């Protein structure tokens, strides 16, 4: 998450504190400037500053969101992220205009050819209405500088197809939905980039670790957090997630306009879901 003040300014001290808050609870890497970071509501200068602060505070790798609808903007952002010390780039599919799979493949090859960082593809059709097909990813996975993909479709069958088509490549399929983390690991996934990990990082870490020894127990644990994950994503969104994090003592800050704070019924619903945490 990106903490903002109530006036909508970047809250740098809170961001520094937040890096430590989630890291102390078991995350393996940080992802600044992703979807839940409200990256699309920030200027390019703000994005670079956010990545820089996270790099300064982190003791684990930093996977920085650098994607934009256009190639030039994406490459500029990726170069800026590399300059401030990011370890890899998470590049969302080009959005706004409609592009076919062939165009997406050409775009990602151009990004990977020029990027000074390893590139993770990022498909989040719920936000962009653009979906990278497993067949396209299979082709892109052969590129030396394309090392993985975050799939936020929430479609387990498609994730299985993705993992199957890239299993012979040095490629990391990463799931973007906390509701199906264990199932994605079953399918050969390498891990997750999860909204849930902002509010329950220890739980996400436990699911991941438990899966290595007892996949069934990991699935049972994961199932207990599906309703919470749904609430902080589909139901109440970023505003709900930030409120729930603040209720847990995390320095999540406030949302940036046009997002609006959640109402009292939403707070009550979230309170019941986070009580056990």
C-alpha positions, 0 to 999 in steps of 0.5 A: 500500500502507499500511505497518503495523508488525509489531504492526499499527500504522500506520507513518507514516514508512514511508508517507511514504517509500513515497510518494516511492519509487513517485513517483520511479519514474514513477507519475502519481498515488497511490491511498491507501485502495484494496483493496491498501491494506487500507482495509477493515481500517482505522478511518475515522480511520486512513483519513483520516490515511493520505490526509492523509499521502499528500497531504502527501508527493505532488507528483502528484494523489491519488485517495483510496478513500472507499467503504463499504457505506453512503451516509452512511459514504461521504459522510463519508469523501469529505468527510474526504478533500476536507478533507485535500486529496485531488483525487478519490474512488474509490468502491467498489460497496456490498457485503455486501448484494446490490443490483441495477443500478438500486439501484447507479445511484441510490446513485452518483447520490446520492454524486456529487450530494453529494460535494465531489470528482470521483467515480470508480466502482470495480467489483472483483467479485473482492472484493465479488461486485458488478459494475457493468454497462457499461449502468449505467456508460453512464448514470452517465457523463452525471453531471457529477461522475462522471468515470471508473471503475476496472474490476478485473474483469480481463475485457477484453471487458467493459472494451471494452464499458465504453470503447465505451459511454462514449467520447462522454462526458468519462469515463475508463475505468481498468483495475485489472489489471496483466496487461491494462494494454496491452490496456485501453489498446488498448480506449480506457482512460485508464490503470491503478490497479494492484497491479503499480505498487506493486512495478514502477512504472517498468514500468507507466509504461513500458508506458503511455508505450510504448503511445502510440508502439508498442502492439504493443511495449507488449503484448509488455512487458506480457506479460512481467509477467503471472506476476508480477502474478498472483503478487502478486494472486491467488496470494499476495495482499497479504502476498506483494506487501508481502514482494516490495516489501520484498525490492526495498527498498520501505518497504511494511511488514507486513500487518494481521491477519487477513492472515498473512505468506507462507511460505518456498516463497512467498518463493522463488517471488516471488524468482524473479519479481522477480529481473529487476526 
